[in-house]
Amino acid sequence: MLIGYARTSTIDQSAGLDAQLRDLQNAGVEKIFTEQVSSVDVAHREQLALALDFVRDGDTLVVTKLDRLARSVAHLLTILETLAGKGASLRILSMGIDTGTPTGKLMLTILGGVAQFEREIMLERQREGIAKAKAEGKYKGRKPTAREKATEILALKEQGIRPTEIAKRLGIGRASVYRAIGAGQSDAPTS
């Protein structure tokens, strides 16, 4: 059985998800698992876990692109090990790679290593650029937004509005609301 997995990083990427679904269906995939979650969200990709749990001996997990599946070479190798342990293989449509063959396994491992190398080089350049900008006094980092809204947060809290609603109204995270409330309470005079 051909089992598909499609992922986009955000809900705003519906066209990308539609294209993946179309390509998977054109490849003859019978069951597709989809989700919209970042690849760096290491917490959990529920649909990927379900897809890996669903595959059986002789099945093939199909993805349109490698970056839709794994976030690193180590993660890729873990997925491949899981599939191999179940007697299943992986097919990546954009690369024409099928790990059901020895050549496919070799190519995927090499390409995964190159992709990880490129990412690490990019991150290294980014760190160097930030360090240079800091040394020149040009880098200030992201401007804190929640701290500036502490007065508004406390005022809304005084009105009896719940933290989740405050976060929604002000466009900030719920944790920021709780921090501001906690800081406001610790600043309050004690009697």
N, C-alpha and C positions, 0 to 999 in steps of 0.2 A: 504494500500500500504506500502511496505517496502522501506524505503529511507535510503541510506547509506551515511556515512561521513568518509572519510579517510584523514589522515594528517601525514606528516613527517615534521621534523624541518628544514631540509635542502634539497637542490636539490640533494646532494650527496647520499641521502638515497633512491634511486629509488627501490632497492630491497625490502626495507621495505614497500614502497607504493604498489609495485606489489603484495606483500603477503597480504596486507590489501584488495586490490581490489579482489584478488582471493577468500579470505575468505568471503567477502561480497557477491560476486556473488554466491558462493556455498550455502550461507544462503538464497538465493532466492531474494536478493535485486533487485528492479526494476529500481531505479534511484540512482546514486551515485554522491556526491559532493566531490571533492578532492582539496587539496591545500598543498603547501609546505611552511609552516611558523611556526616559533617558538611559543610554547605555552605561552611563557612569553612576546611575542609581543602583548601587551595589546591594541595596537593601533586599530587593526581591523583584524578579520579573516573573510574575505568577503564570502567565500564559506560556512562557518558554519552559518553565518547570512542568506545566501540564502536558506540553507537547512531548517533552523528553520522557515523561512518565507514560504517555500514550503509545509511543513507538514499540513495536514488537519485532521479533526475529524476521528478517527479510524486508522490513520496511525501509524507506528512505525519507529522511527529513530534508525538505527542500526550502532554500531561501533564495531571494533574488540577488543579494549582495552579502559579502562577508561581514561588513560593518553593521548589518542589521541583526547579526547573530551574536558575535563575541566582542567583548570590550578589550581583550588582550590575548596574547598568544597562550598564556597560562589558562585563561578561561576557555579559549578555543580547544586546547588539548583536553581539558576536563570534559567538555561537551563531546568531543570525539571518543574519549574513553568510555563515557556513558553509553553512547550509541554502539560502540564496538562490543561492550559488555552485553548489550541486548541483541546483538547480531544484526544491527541496523547500520546504515551508512548515511552520509551527508552529501547533498548535491547543491552546488552554488551556481545558479543560472548564469550570472554575468561573467563568470570566469570559466565556465564549461568544465568545472571540476566535479568529479564524483569519487568520493572516498571508498567506493565499493571496489576500486582498483588500486593496486600498489602505487602506480604513477600519480593518481589523484591524491593519495595520502601524502606523498612526498611533496608535490607541488603546493598543497595547502599549507603544510608546515613551513616551507620556505617562504611563501608569500605572507603568511601570518607573521613570521619573524621580521621581514622587511617592513611591513606595516607598523609593527611595534617600534622598530628602530626609527622610522620617520616620525612617529608621534613623540618619542623621547627627544629627538633632535629639535622638534618644534617647541616642546616645552622648555628645553634648555635655552633656546634663543629667546623665548618669552621671558624667562627668569633673568637673563642677561640684560634684556631691554628694560625691564622694570628696575633692576639694580642701577643701570646707567641713568635712567630718568630720576630715580631717588637721589643719586649722587649730584645731579644737576639741579635738584630742587624742583623738578617738574612733575614728579609723581606724588600725588596726595592720597591715592586710593579712592575707594568708593565713598561718597559722602553719606554719612549716617542719616537715615531718614526718620527712624522711629524715635530717636532721642529728641529730635526737634518737635515731635508731636506729643511729648510727654504731658504737657498741659492739657491738650485736647483729650488725650486718653483718660486722664484723671477726671476731667469734667464729665465725660461720657459715663465713666464708672459711677460717679456721684449721682447721675440721673438714673442709675439702676440698669444700664445697658450691659449685657453680658460680654465678656472678652472676645468671643468669636464674632459677634456682631460689630464690636468696635474695630476689630482687625479688618473686617470686610469694608466698613464705612471709610476707614482711613487708608486702605490699600497697603497694609503692612501685615507681617506675620503674627500669628497668635502668640508665639513665644515672646515677641517684642512687646506685646500688650502686657503680658504677665510680668515681664522684667520692669516695665515702666510702673506698673501698679505696685510691685514689690519695692522699688526704689522710692516711690511716693509715700509708701507706708513707713519705710525706715527713716525718711526725712521728716515725718510728722512729729510734732512735739509730744512727748510723753507726759502724762499727768501723774 
